[in-house]
Amino acid sequence: MTDTESRPGEERNAEPGTPQQSDLDYKINLLFGGSVVRKDLVKAVKGNAIVPSYVLEYLLGQYAASDDEATIQAGIDAVRKILADHYVHRNESELVKSTIREKGRHRIIDKVSVTLNDKQDVYQASFANLGINGVIVEPATVKANPKLLVGGVWCICDIEYFHSDDTRVVPWILGSLKPIQMSSFDYEGYLASRKGFNTEEWIDLLIQSIGFNPELFGRRAKLLQLVRLIPFVERNYNLVELGPKGTGKSHIYSEFSPHGMLISGGEVTVPKLFVNNANGRIGLVGYWDVVAFDEFAGKKKRTDKALVDIMKNYMANKSFSRGVETLGAEASMVFVGNTSHNVPYMLKHSDLFDELPEAYHDSAYLDRLHFYIPGWEVDTIRSEMFSSGYGFVVDYIAEVLRSMRNTDYSDRYQQHFTLGSDISTRDRDGIHKTFSGLMKLIFPGGEATQEEIEELLRFAVEGRKRVKDQILRIDTTMAAVNFGYSDKTGTWRGVTTLEEDEYPDYYQARRAEAEGEVESSTEPGSAQAEVAVAAPVAPEAAAPLFEGHREFQENQRGVSYETLLMPYLRDATNITIIDPYIRLPHQGRNLADLLALLAAAKDPADEIAVTLVTKEDRGEYAQQHLFMLKDIQDSAATVGIQFTVTWDETIHDRSIRTDHGWKLLLGRGLDIFQKGSGSQFDLGSRRQEFRQVFAFGITYINEQEGAR
């Protein structure tokens, strides 16, 4: 969860055995009834059908788009029956063929692709699972559904059988074809209903629509998930995501929308992607909104230099050549791949594009990327992360996003902020496209406060800065850029990337090394200036302790109580911790971790008094709460720490005070670490610096100096 405080009325009563409906789910059904579905139903009906989620949600949207449990169960039964009767499993294709023959006509759900037989001047369909080819398709059907020609489309079809003595005649006849996607929707109604949600609720609705439980994601993690949707809402958006395996990088592009096409990086060819010069047929970019390349990373992968050159031109100019003719297209390009090294290793030895094939590890190609999603920040997908709440039926939200490709919100920040003057045109394009995409996703009506606009602008600048900073490592002839923006008062606000704050020495070193000197910049907004206030380290014994405020970003690593708190608590004999929420097991472990550090830092013969001022848990877990604190007290006593608990129901702010003059104001208290995988072998459970943190701030005040 993003916070430890529970909200009253969080969940509504539900029938036993069914997920409880939250207040947000109630509002979603109230304002978007008929366009939303409970997201755990897909798994309930999928069974062993190898079919995209948007196909299943299309059916669930027809029969189970309700919050009435009886209607939902009836809908699930109906969808299961439809799949059982009409979905074609490959290993049952002969049985389905027999059914069509015996009945004369039968309805099926299958992926259909069409080719033009130019010798006979007819369009012919192939059915992926049924395994039949050469089925005649009317030109009007192909004209209405051009994606049949490139990649294929999941459809509901009526297939007829008529045998002929002429062996050249295919006995299968296409009676009807209906693509599985919406034909129309009410966009004005969508905008009107959006007004019924605050920003946090709306973001959570979008996260649930993707299929995730928003309670397990922080604000930054949610924005990273939403960036994956920008290619669907923004024309010609070039996105890259590199990171560890199992983080769901390709899921969005294969399962989320009927307008996206996911292909393996090794299967990309010029004719398939752009144009077949032999017959003049346009490739994927001419028909799909998003073309995503899976498994794109791999240094030793063979690449077609001609493809790389055409791709670079298309990503920059939105066009490609067919003979002497120049054609335009609006497909966004997404590149996803796995990394085999962690971030500090890549920063120390090469760059964050290190895993790309050599032909793509090129500054000209990389400069055309608008945003780099730091995949190492995205959690490995675990079963508990999937949502049982309500989200948009996928084909509904897919059509909404597609319709918004015609709008442009890239200038909405300019009434409040101005980008830095040395940010290049290409950098600005990347920032503008990301900002516009996030605005359309989160604020489709365009209404956002200055603070909300700044959050999205800052995020967009960071994503482009990550690209540019790595290009500077590869091509030192390119000029360094000071990324940031000014508000209307002229105050400069610099932007850094999270890994720049975490590993400043590695982040700057290779660039400085390549230029033959180590630069130090104190210009506002420079990386060094930002790092100075963002990443504290344990001070040397003789150095004065830092006083003032520090902020930490969500997902940042390298933070521990050892560096964050212990320099200020050492040598204290009486410490008071004020934190109203030391209730849950992980909060108790955090407290025990701090007490263990205090015990290890003192002389074994000395004793320290530690008082916890907190709120009493009066709910159903009150007894466990008392047992937990008693266990901590008993354990602390064995190592010379006199631990006592004081109850105070009026406190809210979190702080730590010492008897030698330090006061530490803790924005989130001790609960700063995100939940890990839960595995006993997770190294993050052994060392705090390996764990990601929530966004939080801490202020260090020397009260003794203030008294003097």
TABELCOR-V761443 format. One record per helix or strand. SS is the DSSP state (hx for helix, st for strand). FROM is the first residue (numbers start at 1). LEN is the number of residues. Records with the same first field share a line. If there is no record, write none. Layout:
SS->FROM-LEN  FROM-LEN
//
This chain:
st->11-2  21-2  36-3  87-1  105-13  122-6  132-6  153-9  172-8  212-1  238-6  260-5  275-2  281-2  290-5  297-1  319-4  325-4  332-7  356-1  371-4  386-1  390-3  417-3  484-4  492-3  548-5  574-5  608-7  641-7  654-5  662-5  673-1  693-1  696-7
hx->23-10  41-6  53-11  69-18  90-14  139-6  146-4  187-8  199-12  214-3  219-15  251-6  265-3  270-4  284-3  305-13  343-7  358-3  363-4  375-3  383-3  394-13  425-18  450-25  498-5  504-12  527-8  561-4  566-4  585-17  622-16  683-3  688-3  703-5
//
